Amino acid sequence: MTARIARLAWSAQVPLQCALARRFRRGRLFLAGDAAHNYSPATGQGMNAGIQDAVNLGFAARGSAGGFDAEVLLHSYEGERRAAAHRRLLLTRTAFWAEASTGRLPSWLRAVAAPRAAPAIPVLLGRRRLVAEAVRVISQLRVNYRHSPLSVEGTPPLHGAPHPGDRLPDAAVSVGGPAQRLHGLLARPGVHLLLQRDAAPPPDTANPRVTVLRLSNSPGRGLVAVRPDGHVGFRCGAADPAGLTGWLSLIGAAPFPPVRP
């Protein structure tokens, strides 16, 4: 089957804007979504990034009303989300440059290098782990806030669990009954404390802002605290009441903020 373009009915030039705001916050004014960053259409990043901005800012604003240090919590929004937006901007710019730039190098990549590399594509697509990781990166499931002041490592550290700042992955878990999906259990708004099977109970289990889940199929004495946006905020390999209470106070989820000396 062959096709031939007889005539061009309509065409237009669409200006492409890629931009990142210098600041995401000034005082009580916050920027989110397209007001904070503009990406090229490559890989379709804008909507997901805007939603993540809103969720991150929403939990920070809510927690700042009762936090020990509201300024740290509010300032974390810019530190976390602007860094993520900057990395995303580099990705989309590079992808669009390779796809559509008329420069000599990208044109050569499309005309010469891509056809030569085409036979390797089926082999790469057959690598399930590689494909899965690429999907996670493109869909922004690999966004992390490891360098945020809200990401705290307890004492002793919990090895083998997601790092503070990482998004908590889904898994099949048991809380005393049939296996369930972890993300389904985290659907309730607020902070979630995930206790390993033999972990000591947290200092305050009557906190309405915190849901405690004991994972009976996870041996150990550790604890993972999950932020309202699904990212790990705190972890410890054994009981660390002071560390946990301090982190809960930091994000405004403690029953009562600690009294300043």
Secondary structure as a PSIPRED ss2 file (coil, helix, strand):
# PSIPRED VFORMAT (PSIPRED V4.0)

   1 M C   1.000  0.000  0.000
   2 T C   1.000  0.000  0.000
   3 A C   1.000  0.000  0.000
   4 R C   1.000  0.000  0.000
   5 I C   1.000  0.000  0.000
   6 A C   1.000  0.000  0.000
   7 R C   1.000  0.000  0.000
   8 L C   1.000  0.000  0.000
   9 A C   1.000  0.000  0.000
  10 W C   1.000  0.000  0.000
  11 S C   1.000  0.000  0.000
  12 A C   1.000  0.000  0.000
  13 Q C   1.000  0.000  0.000
  14 V C   1.000  0.000  0.000
  15 P C   1.000  0.000  0.000
  16 L C   1.000  0.000  0.000
  17 Q C   1.000  0.000  0.000
  18 C C   1.000  0.000  0.000
  19 A E   0.000  0.000  1.000
  20 L E   0.000  0.000  1.000
  21 A C   1.000  0.000  0.000
  22 R C   1.000  0.000  0.000
  23 R C   1.000  0.000  0.000
  24 F C   1.000  0.000  0.000
  25 R E   0.000  0.000  1.000
  26 R E   0.000  0.000  1.000
  27 G C   1.000  0.000  0.000
  28 R C   1.000  0.000  0.000
  29 L E   0.000  0.000  1.000
  30 F E   0.000  0.000  1.000
  31 L C   1.000  0.000  0.000
  32 A C   1.000  0.000  0.000
  33 G H   0.000  1.000  0.000
  34 D H   0.000  1.000  0.000
  35 A H   0.000  1.000  0.000
  36 A C   1.000  0.000  0.000
  37 H E   0.000  0.000  1.000
  38 N E   0.000  0.000  1.000
  39 Y C   1.000  0.000  0.000
  40 S C   1.000  0.000  0.000
  41 P C   1.000  0.000  0.000
  42 A C   1.000  0.000  0.000
  43 T C   1.000  0.000  0.000
  44 G C   1.000  0.000  0.000
  45 Q C   1.000  0.000  0.000
  46 G H   0.000  1.000  0.000
  47 M H   0.000  1.000  0.000
  48 N H   0.000  1.000  0.000
  49 A H   0.000  1.000  0.000
  50 G H   0.000  1.000  0.000
  51 I H   0.000  1.000  0.000
  52 Q H   0.000  1.000  0.000
  53 D H   0.000  1.000  0.000
  54 A H   0.000  1.000  0.000
  55 V H   0.000  1.000  0.000
  56 N H   0.000  1.000  0.000
  57 L H   0.000  1.000  0.000
  58 G H   0.000  1.000  0.000
  59 F H   0.000  1.000  0.000
  60 A H   0.000  1.000  0.000
  61 A H   0.000  1.000  0.000
  62 R H   0.000  1.000  0.000
  63 G H   0.000  1.000  0.000
  64 S H   0.000  1.000  0.000
  65 A C   1.000  0.000  0.000
  66 G C   1.000  0.000  0.000
  67 G C   1.000  0.000  0.000
  68 F C   1.000  0.000  0.000
  69 D C   1.000  0.000  0.000
  70 A H   0.000  1.000  0.000
  71 E H   0.000  1.000  0.000
  72 V H   0.000  1.000  0.000
  73 L H   0.000  1.000  0.000
  74 L H   0.000  1.000  0.000
  75 H H   0.000  1.000  0.000
  76 S H   0.000  1.000  0.000
  77 Y H   0.000  1.000  0.000
  78 E H   0.000  1.000  0.000
  79 G H   0.000  1.000  0.000
  80 E H   0.000  1.000  0.000
  81 R H   0.000  1.000  0.000
  82 R H   0.000  1.000  0.000
  83 A H   0.000  1.000  0.000
  84 A H   0.000  1.000  0.000
  85 A H   0.000  1.000  0.000
  86 H H   0.000  1.000  0.000
  87 R H   0.000  1.000  0.000
  88 R H   0.000  1.000  0.000
  89 L H   0.000  1.000  0.000
  90 L H   0.000  1.000  0.000
  91 L H   0.000  1.000  0.000
  92 T H   0.000  1.000  0.000
  93 R H   0.000  1.000  0.000
  94 T H   0.000  1.000  0.000
  95 A H   0.000  1.000  0.000
  96 F H   0.000  1.000  0.000
  97 W H   0.000  1.000  0.000
  98 A H   0.000  1.000  0.000
  99 E H   0.000  1.000  0.000
 100 A H   0.000  1.000  0.000
 101 S C   1.000  0.000  0.000
 102 T C   1.000  0.000  0.000
 103 G C   1.000  0.000  0.000
 104 R H   0.000  1.000  0.000
 105 L H   0.000  1.000  0.000
 106 P H   0.000  1.000  0.000
 107 S H   0.000  1.000  0.000
 108 W H   0.000  1.000  0.000
 109 L H   0.000  1.000  0.000
 110 R H   0.000  1.000  0.000
 111 A H   0.000  1.000  0.000
 112 V H   0.000  1.000  0.000
 113 A H   0.000  1.000  0.000
 114 A H   0.000  1.000  0.000
 115 P H   0.000  1.000  0.000
 116 R H   0.000  1.000  0.000
 117 A H   0.000  1.000  0.000
 118 A H   0.000  1.000  0.000
 119 P H   0.000  1.000  0.000
 120 A H   0.000  1.000  0.000
 121 I H   0.000  1.000  0.000
 122 P H   0.000  1.000  0.000
 123 V H   0.000  1.000  0.000
 124 L H   0.000  1.000  0.000
 125 L H   0.000  1.000  0.000
 126 G C   1.000  0.000  0.000
 127 R C   1.000  0.000  0.000
 128 R H   0.000  1.000  0.000
 129 R H   0.000  1.000  0.000
 130 L H   0.000  1.000  0.000
 131 V H   0.000  1.000  0.000
 132 A H   0.000  1.000  0.000
 133 E H   0.000  1.000  0.000
 134 A H   0.000  1.000  0.000
 135 V H   0.000  1.000  0.000
 136 R H   0.000  1.000  0.000
 137 V H   0.000  1.000  0.000
 138 I H   0.000  1.000  0.000
 139 S C   1.000  0.000  0.000
 140 Q C   1.000  0.000  0.000
 141 L C   1.000  0.000  0.000
 142 R C   1.000  0.000  0.000
 143 V C   1.000  0.000  0.000
 144 N C   1.000  0.000  0.000
 145 Y C   1.000  0.000  0.000
 146 R C   1.000  0.000  0.000
 147 H C   1.000  0.000  0.000
 148 S C   1.000  0.000  0.000
 149 P C   1.000  0.000  0.000
 150 L C   1.000  0.000  0.000
 151 S C   1.000  0.000  0.000
 152 V E   0.000  0.000  1.000
 153 E E   0.000  0.000  1.000
 154 G C   1.000  0.000  0.000
 155 T C   1.000  0.000  0.000
 156 P C   1.000  0.000  0.000
 157 P C   1.000  0.000  0.000
 158 L C   1.000  0.000  0.000
 159 H C   1.000  0.000  0.000
 160 G C   1.000  0.000  0.000
 161 A C   1.000  0.000  0.000
 162 P C   1.000  0.000  0.000
 163 H C   1.000  0.000  0.000
 164 P C   1.000  0.000  0.000
 165 G C   1.000  0.000  0.000
 166 D C   1.000  0.000  0.000
 167 R E   0.000  0.000  1.000
 168 L C   1.000  0.000  0.000
 169 P C   1.000  0.000  0.000
 170 D C   1.000  0.000  0.000
 171 A C   1.000  0.000  0.000
 172 A E   0.000  0.000  1.000
 173 V E   0.000  0.000  1.000
 174 S C   1.000  0.000  0.000
 175 V C   1.000  0.000  0.000
 176 G C   1.000  0.000  0.000
 177 G C   1.000  0.000  0.000
 178 P C   1.000  0.000  0.000
 179 A C   1.000  0.000  0.000
 180 Q E   0.000  0.000  1.000
 181 R E   0.000  0.000  1.000
 182 L H   0.000  1.000  0.000
 183 H H   0.000  1.000  0.000
 184 G H   0.000  1.000  0.000
 185 L H   0.000  1.000  0.000
 186 L C   1.000  0.000  0.000
 187 A C   1.000  0.000  0.000
 188 R C   1.000  0.000  0.000
 189 P C   1.000  0.000  0.000
 190 G C   1.000  0.000  0.000
 191 V E   0.000  0.000  1.000
 192 H E   0.000  0.000  1.000
 193 L E   0.000  0.000  1.000
 194 L E   0.000  0.000  1.000
 195 L E   0.000  0.000  1.000
 196 Q E   0.000  0.000  1.000
 197 R C   1.000  0.000  0.000
 198 D C   1.000  0.000  0.000
 199 A C   1.000  0.000  0.000
 200 A C   1.000  0.000  0.000
 201 P C   1.000  0.000  0.000
 202 P C   1.000  0.000  0.000
 203 P C   1.000  0.000  0.000
 204 D C   1.000  0.000  0.000
 205 T C   1.000  0.000  0.000
 206 A C   1.000  0.000  0.000
 207 N C   1.000  0.000  0.000
 208 P C   1.000  0.000  0.000
 209 R C   1.000  0.000  0.000
 210 V E   0.000  0.000  1.000
 211 T E   0.000  0.000  1.000
 212 V E   0.000  0.000  1.000
 213 L E   0.000  0.000  1.000
 214 R E   0.000  0.000  1.000
 215 L E   0.000  0.000  1.000
 216 S C   1.000  0.000  0.000
 217 N C   1.000  0.000  0.000
 218 S C   1.000  0.000  0.000
 219 P C   1.000  0.000  0.000
 220 G C   1.000  0.000  0.000
 221 R C   1.000  0.000  0.000
 222 G C   1.000  0.000  0.000
 223 L E   0.000  0.000  1.000
 224 V E   0.000  0.000  1.000
 225 A E   0.000  0.000  1.000
 226 V E   0.000  0.000  1.000
 227 R C   1.000  0.000  0.000
 228 P C   1.000  0.000  0.000
 229 D C   1.000  0.000  0.000
 230 G C   1.000  0.000  0.000
 231 H E   0.000  0.000  1.000
 232 V E   0.000  0.000  1.000
 233 G E   0.000  0.000  1.000
 234 F E   0.000  0.000  1.000
 235 R E   0.000  0.000  1.000
 236 C E   0.000  0.000  1.000
 237 G C   1.000  0.000  0.000
 238 A C   1.000  0.000  0.000
 239 A C   1.000  0.000  0.000
 240 D C   1.000  0.000  0.000
 241 P H   0.000  1.000  0.000
 242 A H   0.000  1.000  0.000
 243 G H   0.000  1.000  0.000
 244 L H   0.000  1.000  0.000
 245 T H   0.000  1.000  0.000
 246 G H   0.000  1.000  0.000
 247 W H   0.000  1.000  0.000
 248 L H   0.000  1.000  0.000
 249 S H   0.000  1.000  0.000
 250 L H   0.000  1.000  0.000
 251 I C   1.000  0.000  0.000
 252 G C   1.000  0.000  0.000
 253 A C   1.000  0.000  0.000
 254 A C   1.000  0.000  0.000
 255 P C   1.000  0.000  0.000
 256 F C   1.000  0.000  0.000
 257 P C   1.000  0.000  0.000
 258 P C   1.000  0.000  0.000
 259 V C   1.000  0.000  0.000
 260 R C   1.000  0.000  0.000
 261 P C   1.000  0.000  0.000
